Structure formats: C-alpha cells, structure tokens
Amino acid sequence: MRRAAVVALACALAASALVACERGSSTGPAPGLPEPTRAGCPAGLARAEAAVRRAERTDTAWDGPVAGPPAVPGERIVYVAQTMTNPGVAGIAGAVREAARAIGWGVRVIDGQGTPAGVQGAFAQAVALRPSGIVLGGFDPRLTSQQVAKAVGRRIPLIGWHAVASPGPSRTPRLFTNVTTRVEDVARISADWVVADSHGRAGAVLFTDASIPFAHHKSDLIRQRLAACPDIRLLSVENIPVQDTGTRTPQEVSSLLARFGRRWTHSVAINDVYFADAAPALRAARRKGAGAPFNIGAGDGDPSAFQRINSRQFQTATVPEPLSQQGWQIVDEFNRAFSGAPPSGYTAPVRIATAANSAGATAWDPPGFRAAYRRIWGGG
C-alpha cells in the first residue's frame, strides 16, 4: 500500500506542468512554445550520449564461453512459452530448436497462451512428459509454483528465459540459470537513448505490462532513470498486457494523441510489439513514420522491429535481446547441467540497434557464437 501510494504520487507529479518539445535542434520546439535555453540535466545528457555511443558500436567480438563439457547425447527438452504471440518468446523457441538440432537433441514447444491457467497447464504437461530439462519461456515461476516444485522433486533441471529479474542461477525459485540481459542495463540504456535523442528535453510515454514482474521491474527502472533529468516529462504510463496489445494499443495511442498532441515526442516500451500495434493509429493520425513520437523498444528486437526501424516506420531504435545466441546458450546451459558442470555465467552486453548501424539486418547477436558453442559441444 505504501509503495503504491508513492508510485501514484510520482506519476501525478510527472504528469503535471508538461513542457513540449520536438526531436532535438533539428526540428526545434513545437509551434507557440518558447525556445528552450539548455537541458535541465547537462551532466546527465553528456553521460547518456556517451553510453548511447558505446551501445551503438558495431566493432564487437564474441566475449562468451569458449570452454565447457562436450555434448551429452540423446537429451529431450521442453520449452514452455508464456505466449507464442510474444515475438521474443517465439524467437527464443526457434533458436532453442536450432541449437538442439546442432547438438542432437529433441525439443517440444508448449504454448501457455498468455494466461495463468494456460501457462500452468502447459507446465504440468511438460512435467508429465518427464523430459531431461524444461525451459521457462518468459513467465514468472511463481505463477507455476506447484509445477516447479514437482519438476524439482523429479530432479528435472529448469532454465529460465526472462523468468526472474537477474541473469544466472536462482535458489527461489530453483533455476539452474536464467538467461537474459541485465534488466538494469536494458532499462538504463533505453532511458539514456531518450535523453540523448531529445537533447535532454522530451515528453515521453512508457508502455509496460504490470502483470509480468520482470516487465514491471524494467519499466520502474526506466521511469526512475528518466526522472533523473528534470526536462524529461513522463506524460503517461500505459499498462497493457502483452497478449492484449493488438486490441488495446491502437485505442490507447489514439487517446494519447488526443491528450498530448505534439507534446508527445518519445516513447519507450518494454517490448517492441507495442509499436507494431501503435503504427496503425499513428498512421491514421497522419503522423510520419520517421517523425515524432520517436520510439525505442526496451526488448526484444524481433525481426519485425528491425523492419520497422530500417524502413523508418514508427520505430527508431530497439535494445535487442540476442535471441539466437540466447537460445543456443539455453541449450549449452542444459548441457552443463546434464554434465554436472556449473552454469557458464555469461550475460550478453546491451546494444542499441538503429537504421544507421543495423545495415538492413533483422536481428542482432554477438558474432561468432554458433561456432563457439559447436566447438564446445564437439570437445574442441
């Protein structure tokens, strides 16, 4: 109750006394508003610009594991998906399948359909199959505590993808490891991009899904980072469950346009899918695909997000999860669990993808990861 009251007060304060602006000095302020003098957070702006430059670099190399146990033959794993309508969850499922073929394992994917009952049923089905291991694809293990306890009792290794807030092993709930970028890093660089792109002056909207603790935590961190710059005004926080984005996002975007008009200059979403569903409403309002609001997805960087970015259609940037690499990492982590080895401890660095640095690509992954994992599994 106390925390909810604090959050509500913060939202109310952030929504008041809004200062409108356009994207940086290239377009100037909105008509009828005074020219801004200087950003209200010059030190924060300089820090954000430096962080964004680092995250946009393309001259990176594989910094993940190069050693580990050779492949254990004949294993079977089950991937329980929170919902296959989530592009990140579906992307990981595809990458796990690809990696399993490379190592010689079988994979079954069970879709939880985005509801608590559906995820619980899918997990129960997975446990009943008595697989070698189970992947928790994008949902909170507390949602399936009974099924998790049954899997642990049967000594079935569990690996999460975006299942808990932090990467690495988890005692409660018991996960061999959780594969994800660090949510703190993703939230920080997403907010920094808004600060840098707007030169410290923006009217921002934040899209989140409070029903997913991981996503809710991410959006709280983004909000805190934006609040550090006084001239970044948080116009609204839109709580839309991921499975409802197709029906609710267009309506909410139309409402936001009516409420804020040109004051709405930037958006951050916990998942790129929000911008796929925002595009029709923005187009209907005759907004330009390359114009405001300038949108960044704080995950997951699926192919459709890259396509919007590269074609400059209502999304400017994304902080992509390296979905293919993470799918291969999940398989490698299972191989370590089956071999009695500890987790690899690897966490991929954050990156910002834009039309300028993606070179038409529809995904981002650390270079060389497939060859590295193949060498490990082959005993090389």
N, C-alpha and C positions, 0 to 999 in steps of 0.2 A: 504493500500500500504506500509506504513512504517513498519507495523508489519510483512508483508510478506517478506519484504527485510531483516529484522532482522533474521527471521527464516531461510531464504535461506542462509544467511551468516553463521549462526550457523551450518547448515547442511554441508556446504562446509568445514568449519574448522574441524568438527568432522570426516569427511571422509578422511582427509589428514593425512600423517605421521602415518600410522596404525602400531600397534605393535601386532604381532601374539602371541597366547599362546594356550595351551591346558587346560583341566579342572584341575586346582589346581596342587598340587605337586604329585598327584597320577600318572599322565601320563607325566608330565614335558612339556617343551616348544616344539614347532614344530621343526622338524629337520632343522639344519642350522642356527638357531637363538640363540643368546647368552642367557644364563641362567639369568632370572630376579633376581634382588637383593632383593627388597622389594616393596610391593604395594605402589602406589603413594598416597594412602589415608588411612594410618593406623587407624586414628580415625574413618573415615567413615566405614572402614572394621569392626572394633570392634562393632560399632553401628549396622551395618547391620546384623552381626552374632547374636547379642543379639535379634534383632527384629525377625529374622527368627526362632530362637529357641522358642520364645513366640508363634509365629503364628503356629508352628507345634505341639504344645501341644494337647494332646487328653483328658486330665482330666478336661473337661469343663462341666458346668451345664447350664440349662435354665436361662437366665437372662432377659427374655422378660416379657410382661404384664401378670399379674395373676388376674386382675380385669377389669371389663368392663360391658357394658349393655348385658342383656340376648338376645337371638336370636329373631329378628323380623321375623315373619313367611311370607312365600309366595313371596319373592322377586325374581326378574329376572334381571340378569346382562348380559352384552355383553362384550366379550373380543375381542378387535380389535388388531390383530397381525401385526407387521411390515412385517414379513415373517415367515412362519412356517418352513422354511428351516434353520432358526437360532435356534440351539439347546436350547439356553437359553429361547428364546421367546416361543418355543414349550413346554419346561419343565414347565414354569410358567402356560401356558394354562392348562396342565394336572393337576397341583397342584390346580389351581382355581376350576376346575371341581370336584376334590376330596373333597375339602373343602366345596364347595357348596352342594354336596350330604350330607355331615355331618351336615350342618346347615339347610338343607331342601329347598334349592333354585334351580332355573333353571339357566342354563348357555348356551349361544350360542357363538361360536368362529367364527370370520370372518377374513379371511386371506387377508392382503393387498398386498401380492405377491411381496413385496420388492421394489415397485416403488411408486413415489409420487402420480401418478394418481390412482394406486391401493389402497393405504392407504386412500386417500381422499374419494374414492368410498366406501370403507369398512366402514369408519367412518360415511359417510352420510347414509348408510344403517342401521348402528347401531342406529343413532339418530331417523330415521324413525320408528324403532321398538318401540320407547318410553319405553325403559327399566327403571328399578329402578336405574341402575348405569352403567357406561361404564369404562372399563379398557383400558388404552393406553399402549399397549404392545411393548415397545422397540422403539418408534419413537418420534421425536421432535413434540410437539403440534403445533409449528409454521407452520409445514407442512400442518396442517388441521385447520387453524385459523378460517375459516368461519364455519366449522362444530363444532368446540369447542364453538364458540360464540352461535350457535344455541342450543347446548346442555345446556350451562349455562343459556340461556334465558328460557329454559324449566325446569330449576332447576333440571337437571339430574346430580347427583354427579359424578365427574370424579376422577379416581385414576390412577396414572401412575406407570409403572414399567420401570425403566431406561428411563423415559420420559424427565426429566430435570437433571441437574448435581448433585443436592443435594437431600438427603432424607428429607421428611417432607412436610408440606403444601407449596403451591405456589400461589402467587397472580397473577402473569403474566407469563405464562398462569394460569388460575384459576384451581387448582387441590386441592381436599380435602387433599390429601397427595401423595407423590411419594415414592414408596418402592424400595429401593436399598441399597447396602452397600455404604459407603462413597468413592467416586471415588478417593479422595486424599489418603485414606488409602490403597486402592487396588493398585494404581499406585506406591505408596511408597514401599509397601512390595514386589511387583513384581520386581522392580529395586533392592531392597535390596537383594533379592534372587540371582540375577545375580552377584552382588558384592560379596556376601558371598560364593556362589558356585565356583566362579572363583578365590577366594582369592584376589580379587581386580584387576585382570588382565583379560580382556576379549575383544573379538571382537564381537560386538552384532549387530543383525538385529532386527528391530522393524516393526511389521505388524499392520496396522491400517486401518480404514475406515473413511476418512475425510468427507464423505457425512453425517455422523451421528455426530452431535455436541457433544453428550456425549462421543462417542468413540474417537473423535478427541481431546477432552479435556483430556481424560485419557492418550492418547499417548503423548501429550505435557508434561504432568506431569511426565510420565516415563522418557522421554528424559531429562528433567531438573534434575531428580534425578540421572540418570546415569552420566550426565555431571559433577556432583559434585566430581566424582572420576576420576582423570586425566588418569589413566591407563585402564579405560573402554572406548574403542573406538567404537563409533557408526558407523558401516560400511555403513548402508543403512536404510532408512525409506521407507517401501513398502506400498503404498496406494492402497489397493484392496478392493472394496466394498464387504460386506459380501455375498451378493447374487451372486457375481462373483467368489468366492473363488475356486469353483470346476474347473472352466476353466482356471483361470489366475494363481492361486498359483503354480501349478506344473511347469509352464513355468518360472515364476519368480524365483523359487527355483533353477531350473537348471541354470539359468543365474547367480544367486548369487554364486553357487558352482564354476562356471567357473571363475567368477571375483575374488573371495576371497579365495577359497580353504580352507586350514587349518586355515587361519586367522579367519574364521567364527566359533566361539566357542559356542555362546549362542544366543538365540532368545527370544523375548517377543512378544506376540500377544494380541490384545485387546479382542480376543475371541478364544477359543480352536479350533474352526472349521478350522482355518488356518493350524494347524498341522495335522489334518486328511487329508487335501488335499496336504500337503507337503510330507507326508510319501512316496507316490509312487516315487517321484523324488529323494528323499534321498536314497530309496532302489535301484533305478536304477543306482545311482552313487556308489553303493556298500558301502554306509555308514552303520555302525552298529546301530541297533535300540537303544542300550544303550550308544552310543557314541556321539561325537560332530556332529552337534551343539546340546547343551543341551537346551531344550525348556520349557518355562513356559507360561501358558495361564493366562492373567490377566482377567479372566472370560470366560465362565460362570460355568465351572465344570460340564458339562453334562456327562451322563454315558459313552459315547464313549471316552471322555477324560480320565476318570478314567481307562477304559480298556486299553488304550494306556500306561498310567503311570504304571499300575500294571503289564503289560506284557513287560514293558521297550521297547516300540516300538515308538521311535521318539518323545516322550514327557516325561519329567522328573517330572514336577510339574504343579499344577494349583492353582489359587486363586479362589476357587469355590464360586459362589453365592449359598446361601442355598435355592435352587429353591423351594423345597416343603414347607419349612417354609414361604417363601415369598408369595407363592400362598395362603396359609392359612391366612397370615397376610393381604393380599388384601381383602379377604372376611371379616375378622374381622374389618378392617378399614371401609368397606362399612356398616357393622352392626352398627358401632359407628356413621357414618354419618346419617343413617336412624333413629337412636335413638336420634339425636340432641346432641350427645356427641362429644368432641374434638378427634382428632387423638391420637393414642397411643403414638407416639413419639419414637417408638422402631426402632433401627438400629442394624442389626446383626454385630458382630465383624468379622474382616477378619481372614482368615485361609489359610494356605498353606497345600495342600494335596500332598503327595508323596507315592511311593510304600511302604516306611517304616512305614508310620503312617495311611494309609487308610485301611490296613488289608483286602484287597480284595474288599472293598466296591465300589459301583459305584455312590455314591453321598455323600454329607455332608450336614447335617442340625443340628442345635442346639438340643441336646437331650431333650425330654420331651415336645416339642412344641405342638404336637397334643393334648395330654392330657390337657395341659394348656388352649388351646383355647376351647376345649369341655367343660371344667369346666366353663369358662366364659359364653359361649352361653347357657349352661344349668342353669345358675343362681347360680352356686356353688361358 
